[in-house]
Amino acid sequence: MGGHLDPKSGYYLGTWGEMGCPTPQRIATYSLSSNRQRPLAGAFNSAIFNTFRRFRHQVLYVAPPFIAAYAAMNWAIEE
């Protein structure tokens, strides 16, 4: 993996980009044409269900303070 011994700085590994490593073999590269990609595939469907799920989980934390504040303001206006 290394080269010969350099007395000043140790082992010589090669220039940048070589570094004494063997060349890689059998690298597979895949690509997809830009007109075949669907970047927003399923985004609308996911947005509907994700929004409903988040609303359902947070409504009990947000709604009661607003209902109490509305009731207090309604009572104050009537008085």
Buried (B, 14 or more C-beta within 10 A) or exposed (E): EEEEEEEEEEEEBEEEEEEEEEEEEEEEEEEEEEEEEEEEEEEEEEEEEEEEEEEEEEEEEEEEEEEEEEEEEEEEEEE
